[in-house]
Amino acid sequence: MTAWVRGRVQRVGFRWFTRAAALGIGGLEGFAVNLRDGRVQVVAEGERARCERLLEWLRNGDTPGTVDGVTEIWMPPRGGYDGFEIR
């Protein structure tokens, strides 16, 4: 799953909290990265139910900053990730 998070999500610790949420859910690999346009991109691979939990957290969880919206796409896993990183 790849998600793009819009709102006030940079310079508020959003990527760090996203990593902590992914690690708390467990079984997820991927990353969170700031984009130049102010969004945060989150890539998560693992069981679909776990990815859906992370997506729900991105939309409705106790996130830092303000989330105005989340857009996601689902694709087959590509692999190549070692844990869940902040980029």
C-alpha positions as CSV (number, residue, x, y, z in Angstrom):
1,M,0.0,0.0,0.0
2,T,1.2,3.5,-0.8
3,A,-0.6,6.4,0.9
4,W,-0.2,10.1,0.5
5,V,-1.1,12.2,3.6
6,R,-2.2,15.8,3.1
7,G,-2.4,18.5,5.7
8,R,0.0,20.0,8.3
9,V,2.1,16.8,8.4
10,Q,5.7,18.1,8.1
11,R,7.8,19.4,10.9
12,V,5.5,17.9,13.5
13,G,7.1,14.5,14.0
14,F,4.6,12.8,11.7
15,R,7.1,10.4,10.1
16,W,8.4,9.3,13.5
17,F,4.9,8.6,14.8
18,T,4.0,6.8,11.6
19,R,7.0,4.5,12.0
20,A,6.1,3.9,15.7
21,A,2.5,3.1,14.6
22,A,3.8,0.6,12.0
23,L,6.1,-1.0,14.4
24,G,3.3,-1.2,17.0
25,I,1.0,-2.9,14.5
26,G,3.9,-5.3,13.6
27,G,4.6,-7.3,10.5
28,L,5.0,-4.2,8.3
29,E,8.0,-3.1,6.2
30,G,8.3,0.2,4.3
31,F,9.0,3.8,4.9
32,A,7.6,7.3,5.5
33,V,9.1,10.3,3.6
34,N,8.4,14.0,3.3
35,L,7.5,15.2,-0.2
36,R,8.4,18.6,-1.6
37,D,4.7,19.5,-1.9
38,G,4.1,19.2,1.8
39,R,2.6,15.7,1.9
40,V,4.0,12.6,3.5
41,Q,4.2,9.5,1.5
42,V,3.9,6.2,3.4
43,V,4.7,2.8,1.8
44,A,3.7,-0.3,3.8
45,E,4.1,-3.9,2.9
46,G,2.7,-6.8,4.9
47,E,-0.6,-8.6,5.5
48,R,-3.4,-6.5,4.1
49,A,-5.2,-6.4,7.4
50,R,-2.1,-4.8,9.0
51,C,-1.8,-2.3,6.2
52,E,-5.4,-1.4,6.6
53,R,-4.8,-0.8,10.3
54,L,-2.0,1.6,9.5
55,L,-4.2,3.3,6.9
56,E,-6.9,3.7,9.5
57,W,-4.4,5.2,11.9
58,L,-3.2,7.6,9.3
59,R,-6.8,8.8,8.7
60,N,-8.2,8.7,12.3
61,G,-5.4,8.0,14.7
62,D,-3.8,10.3,17.3
63,T,-1.4,11.7,14.7
64,P,0.7,14.9,15.2
65,G,-0.2,17.9,13.1
66,T,-3.4,17.9,11.1
67,V,-4.4,15.4,8.5
68,D,-6.8,16.8,5.9
69,G,-7.0,13.7,3.8
70,V,-5.3,10.4,2.8
71,T,-5.2,8.9,-0.7
72,E,-4.0,5.3,-1.1
73,I,-3.3,2.8,-3.8
74,W,-2.9,-1.0,-3.4
75,M,-0.3,-2.9,-5.5
76,P,1.4,-6.2,-5.2
77,P,4.4,-6.0,-2.8
78,R,7.8,-5.3,-4.4
79,G,9.9,-6.2,-1.4
80,G,13.4,-4.9,-0.7
81,Y,12.6,-3.2,2.6
82,D,14.3,-4.0,5.9
83,G,12.0,-2.9,8.6
84,F,10.1,0.4,8.6
85,E,12.2,3.5,8.0
86,I,12.0,7.2,8.1
87,R,13.4,8.7,5.0
